[in-house]
């Protein structure tokens, strides 16, 4: 090999070595991040498979005596599993109501210009910025007076206060990306507005609808203050029921950990089913 060829080869080998070092560093950083992210979930799962005695007296990375009694308590006690049922009922109701209201509202903001449209749009977003504690007492008095207190629809409607603005904001960004010529062509072809909106327009913004549904579901699922204030027995959510593990003998840590693991499951399933829509939403829409 000539000196010129050797001189040309050395920079190439150095570049490859530097690239391998960068890849290894990136892999280490990602692995450390994943461990840091999953450690609380693993520890929660670890606690849920232990007895209270082992949780309080021993520090173990895996259970010494594996037990599913904590999960059995939740799945067989109506006071526990009805909390999940109640939460799912009002969360699904809220997601459906929010999307039903937000779709025509977002279409109006994206297609038409009217007096005060920007101010109205900003006012919607300010409702999302307000803390739920501000509205807890008004909602409590209103629903108590009209007979909606301790019902699923009460919590679902209350959560619309911050989910509808969010859904409108997300969907409006997707709808602006659809050319107006599609609307005009559909009208020329004889489509009514309802048929055009359902058959043509909604499939074009399916990613936006999926992203909006995901965020509505998640924000309603994790919200505690309003759902706890507006319910007592019949519609009490799981987040409020988890506070009843405090008793005369102390906190039932195993049952509480099992309830926490089961609380993560619905959110994980939603993320799994809408993962493609979320990826498209980050790439195309206002997310």
C-alpha angles and dihedrals in degrees: 000000000000123000091249092054092047091049090052092048097052096064090048092052091046091051091050092049091049090049091051090050091052091049091050092049091049090050091050092049091049092047091050091049093050091049091049090047097047099039096086091047092048092048091049090051090046091053093047090060094051135078120247090249092058092043093054100037107033136048105214132160091211128026115270090206110028112216135176093189091109092058091043089056092055097042095047101038112082090206088063108036094042087063089065091045092050092048093049092048097055094037092055090044091051093048092051094045093046094051093044090055097037098051098065091036092053090046090054092050093047098045107030137050118210138160111292095005094136092046091049091048091051091048090055090054092049088060087059091051095053116096115247091237089072091063100036097092096043091050091047093053094042096049093043090055096049097041098251097114114124094016131121094235090056093060092041092054092044091054089052086073091076102018098056094057090048092049092047091051093049096043094046090059092052093045092053087060091061111086116243089227088077090062092049093047091051092051091050089052089056101258117153116226094254094049092045092048095050101034102037114010101045094052088053091057096037090124091055092049090051092050093047092048090050094052093044090051095047097045091048092045096054098039111110113165100065095036091051095044095049097046137058112165118335098050101022110148126227093250090062093043091055089070091066093074087089108098143150091282093049133257119337094227097179095054091043091053092047090051089051092053092049089049090058093053099075092049091048091051092050091050090050094052096045098035093113092050091049091052091050090045093057089047100043113014143055100280 
